[in-house]
Amino acid sequence: MKKENYVSSNKKTALILGSSGVIGQYCLEFLLEKEGYEKVIALVRRELPATSPKLTQIVVDFDNTNSMEKYYAGVDDVFCCLGTSQNRSIGGSVLRRVNFHIPIESANMAYQYGVKQFVIISVKGADNHSSDIFLRVKGEMERGLAQFNFEAVHIFRPFFSHIEESKSRNIIKSLITKILNINTDRTFHSLLPDDIEILAKTMVEVAQKHLKGKHVYKPNKLSLSIGSNNVKAHQYPYLEIQTI
């Protein structure tokens, strides 16, 4: 396919995959809040409860990524928040499909349609030579992105335990809300670390900096351990460890 060029206005269009996940839901929230985006396209398996004049939800078949191609037209930035659990009960074919094939197929379509930035979640320890299948597939995904000459690629490598712990906390918060009928976001904010929220916010923020090339980020342990109530946690949530 011939690469298409689009003239961008000051306001951008973002496309997000994985917006129903623990990271993606926060990423979608911050994208909708960000003034720099006039339109946010969410490709979803089923419609989400989120609403906004800026949001366009499109139900797609992720097993047929070719059918998603047209939705990348006119998009400036893609945010890929897809991923599976590291649980060994997940079949290798499913793990590889979600963590490698769909992200790479998405990057290919994005590049063909002139998308400028590709922002994606990987994991700490990603290595295409790893004996661990999860880390190996994530490493292969990162290596596969190198074939696309985007203006910028931003790869985030969070500690996987942070993601799993946050999933558990979200379940606990939901149960507390239903049983006690209280707002857990306010009542337990100081007691529940918000590593994932910081990660998602940082993903959106780096896309506003107009950087060039490939950038890889790891968590800033200090800022993540003190939570977002501290100003430094928002300023330095992730440290860039590699620029190519």
Helices and strands as residue ranges (DSSP letters): E 12-17, H 24-33, E 37-44, E 55-59, G 65-72, E 77-80, H 92-96, I 97-101, H 102-112, E 117-121, H 133-145, E 152-156, H 160-180, H 184-187, H 195-206, E 213-219, H 221-226, H 231-235, E 238-243
